[in-house]
Amino acid sequence: MIHRPINPALAGGGTARGGVKATLGRSAVPAPSATGGTMRRTPDSATLRATLRRAAAPSHPDQPAVVVAQSEPTPDYRPRRNADAHQTAAVSQDDRIYVKRRFIAKEVLETESSYVKSLRFTVEAFLLPLRERAKSPAKVMTTDEIQLIFHGIDAIYKLNTKLLKSIEAAMVHIMDDLKLQLGDPFIEAVEELKIYSSYCNNFDRSSECLDKIEKTDPWKLYKKSIEPQAQALKCKSELRSLLIMPIQ
């Protein structure tokens, strides 16, 4: 750093050019810089240490000395705020996911409930009464035709009734703890669900046999007799529409 000589007028109490009176000591007087401005003298390390000792010295014998510590950077709380904000956003995201899962779980329950209702109507309004009639002169179809048309539908009804109860039990816990899984009832029924394969493989033969039965008068009379029951339960009265539901 380059310093120019102090103007004698400033050192002796005179007036500098510009009319400013020099009232400061030499060490505090700004010196003109090489670019025409002014530059302050930077105190050396010894001066700084002396200043710190004077500041720490007690002004009274009973007054404890002030401990001058090195300056520490001011804690920056922005990362913490950002972390809190990120955590809040994560919680909000989890809440949205859980609300969506709750909606899907309720939809699964409603769908399964409606499906079991249709299966029950198929078994109770068609399969069981037709089996009884097959033993009497008022039969609508033979036992072999019933076996072919309704192949495995009663077993599917029992399976899905059991599955529906498991879903309803799981829903009670899901409403309390959305982290619980709804897929557990389906996983437990994996082996039993294999009966659907046999039902699907037989469906074409079932449809062909039903085509022949639907043309007979006994069937037309029987179908007409159950229509009021179907309307009361809000179920389909067409047997073909009911039998295709396990495949859909």
C-alpha positions in Angstrom: 0.0 0.0 0.0 1.4 3.4 -1.0 1.0 6.5 1.3 1.8 10.0 0.4 3.2 12.5 2.9 0.7 14.3 5.1 0.1 17.9 4.2 1.8 20.0 6.9 -1.2 22.2 7.1 -3.3 19.3 8.2 -0.7 18.1 10.8 -0.3 21.5 12.3 -4.0 22.4 12.7 -4.2 24.3 9.5 -6.9 24.1 6.8 -6.6 21.7 3.9 -7.6 22.5 0.4 -11.3 22.3 0.2 -11.7 24.0 3.7 -11.8 20.9 5.8 -10.1 21.4 9.2 -7.8 18.5 10.2 -8.8 17.5 13.8 -7.6 13.9 13.7 -4.2 12.5 14.4 -1.8 11.6 11.7 -2.7 7.9 11.9 -6.4 8.6 11.2 -5.9 11.1 8.4 -6.9 9.7 5.0 -4.2 9.8 2.5 -4.8 10.4 -1.2 -4.6 7.3 -3.3 -2.9 6.8 -6.5 -6.2 7.1 -8.3 -7.0 10.4 -6.8 -9.2 9.1 -4.0 -8.4 8.5 -0.4 -7.1 5.4 1.3 -7.2 4.6 5.1 -4.2 3.1 6.8 -4.7 -0.5 7.9 -3.6 -1.1 11.5 -1.0 -3.8 11.9 -1.6 -7.0 14.0 0.3 -5.5 17.0 -2.0 -2.5 17.1 -5.1 -4.8 17.0 -3.8 -6.9 19.9 -3.2 -3.8 22.0 -6.6 -2.6 21.3 -8.2 -5.9 22.4 -6.1 -5.9 25.6 -7.3 -2.4 26.5 -10.9 -3.3 25.8 -10.6 -6.4 28.0 -8.9 -4.7 30.9 -11.3 -3.9 33.8 -11.9 -0.2 34.6 -12.4 -1.0 38.3 -10.5 -3.4 40.5 -13.6 -5.4 41.4 -14.9 -5.5 37.8 -14.0 -8.8 36.1 -12.1 -8.7 33.0 -14.0 -9.1 29.7 -13.1 -12.2 27.8 -12.7 -11.2 24.2 -13.3 -14.3 22.1 -12.8 -14.7 18.4 -15.8 -13.8 16.4 -17.9 -16.7 15.2 -20.1 -16.8 12.2 -23.7 -16.1 12.9 -25.7 -19.3 12.8 -27.6 -19.7 9.6 -31.0 -21.1 10.3 -32.1 -21.2 6.7 -31.1 -24.9 6.2 -33.2 -25.8 9.2 -36.1 -24.0 7.8 -35.6 -25.6 4.5 -35.4 -29.0 6.1 -38.6 -28.3 8.1 -40.3 -27.2 4.9 -39.1 -30.3 3.1 -40.4 -32.5 5.9 -43.8 -30.7 5.9 -44.0 -31.2 2.1 -43.1 -34.9 2.5 -45.9 -35.3 5.1 -48.4 -33.5 2.9 -47.3 -35.8 0.0 -47.8 -38.9 2.3 -51.3 -37.6 3.3 -52.3 -37.2 -0.3 -51.1 -40.8 -1.1 -53.0 -42.2 1.9 -56.2 -40.3 1.0 -55.9 -41.7 -2.5 -55.3 -45.2 -1.1 -58.4 -44.8 1.1 -60.5 -43.8 -1.9 -59.2 -46.8 -4.0 -59.8 -49.2 -1.0 -63.4 -48.0 -0.7 -63.9 -48.4 -4.4 -62.6 -52.0 -4.2 -64.9 -52.8 -1.4 -67.9 -51.4 -3.2 -67.1 -53.3 -6.4 -66.6 -56.6 -4.6 -69.8 -56.1 -2.6 -71.8 -55.5 -5.9 -70.1 -58.5 -7.5 -70.9 -60.8 -4.6 -74.5 -59.6 -4.6 -74.8 -60.6 -8.3 -73.2 -64.0 -7.6 -75.7 -64.6 -4.8 -78.6 -63.8 -7.0 -77.3 -66.2 -9.7 -77.0 -69.0 -7.2 -80.2 -68.4 -5.2 -82.5 -67.4 -8.1 -81.2 -69.7 -10.8 -78.8 -72.5 -9.7 -80.5 -73.8 -6.6 -84.2 -73.7 -7.8 -83.2 -75.2 -11.1 -81.5 -78.1 -9.4 -84.6 -78.8 -7.4 -86.8 -78.7 -10.5 -84.5 -81.0 -12.3 -85.7 -83.8 -9.9 -89.4 -83.2 -10.8 -91.5 -83.3 -13.9 -91.5 -79.5 -14.0 -87.9 -79.4 -14.8 -86.5 -76.6 -16.9 -83.2 -78.3 -17.8 -81.5 -81.5 -16.9 -78.9 -82.0 -14.2 -76.1 -82.4 -16.8 -77.2 -79.1 -18.5 -77.2 -77.4 -15.1 -73.7 -78.7 -14.4 -72.4 -77.5 -17.7 -74.0 -74.0 -17.7 -73.3 -73.2 -14.0 -69.9 -74.9 -13.9 -68.2 -73.8 -10.7 -70.3 -70.7 -10.1 -71.4 -71.8 -6.6 -67.7 -72.3 -5.6 -66.9 -68.8 -6.9 -69.7 -67.4 -4.9 -68.4 -69.0 -1.7 -64.9 -67.8 -2.4 -65.8 -64.2 -3.0 -68.2 -64.1 -0.1 -65.2 -65.1 2.1 -63.0 -62.6 0.3 -65.5 -59.8 0.8 -65.6 -60.4 4.6 -61.8 -60.2 4.7 -61.8 -56.9 2.8 -64.4 -55.5 5.1 -62.3 -56.5 8.1 -59.2 -55.0 6.5 -61.1 -51.7 5.8 -61.7 -51.2 9.5 -57.9 -51.1 10.2 -57.2 -49.1 7.0 -59.4 -46.3 8.2 -57.3 -46.1 11.3 -53.9 -46.7 9.8 -53.6 -46.0 6.1 -50.2 -47.7 5.9 -51.9 -51.1 6.2 -52.2 -53.1 3.0 -55.5 -54.0 1.3 -53.8 -56.7 -0.8 -53.4 -59.2 2.0 -56.9 -60.8 1.6 -56.2 -61.3 -2.1 -52.8 -62.8 -1.4 -54.3 -65.2 1.1 -56.9 -66.4 -1.5 -54.4 -66.9 -4.3 -54.7 -70.7 -4.4 -58.5 -70.7 -4.2 -58.7 -68.1 -7.0 -57.4 -70.8 -9.4 -61.0 -72.0 -9.8 -61.6 -69.1 -12.1 -59.3 -70.8 -14.7 -61.6 -73.8 -14.9 -64.7 -71.6 -15.1 -63.2 -69.5 -18.0 -62.1 -72.7 -19.9 -65.7 -74.0 -19.7 -67.5 -70.7 -20.6 -67.8 -71.3 -24.3 -69.5 -74.7 -23.8 -71.7 -73.1 -21.1 -72.8 -70.4 -23.6 -73.6 -72.9 -26.3 -75.8 -75.0 -24.0 -77.5 -71.9 -22.7 -78.3 -70.8 -26.3 -80.4 -74.0 -26.7 -82.1 -73.7 -23.3 -83.2 -70.1 -23.9 -85.3 -71.2 -26.8 -87.5 -73.5 -24.8 -90.9 -72.5 -23.3 -90.1 -73.8 -19.8 -87.1 -71.5 -19.6 -89.1 -68.5 -20.9 -91.7 -69.0 -18.2 -89.2 -69.5 -15.5 -87.2 -66.4 -16.5 -90.4 -64.3 -16.5 -91.2 -65.6 -13.0 -88.0 -64.3 -11.4 -88.0 -60.8 -13.1 -89.9 -59.1 -10.1 -87.2 -60.5 -7.7 -84.4 -59.2 -9.9 -86.0 -55.8 -10.0 -86.5 -55.7 -6.3 -82.8 -56.6 -5.7 -81.7 -54.3 -8.6 -79.9 -57.3 -10.2 -79.7 -58.4 -13.8 -82.4 -60.9 -14.8 -80.5 -62.2 -17.9 -78.6 -65.3 -16.9 -76.1 -64.8 -19.6 -75.1 -61.4 -18.2 -74.7 -62.8 -14.8 -72.6 -65.8 -15.9 -70.1 -63.6 -17.8 -69.3 -61.4 -14.7 -66.6 -63.7 -13.3 -64.7 -63.4 -16.6 -64.9 -59.6 -16.8 
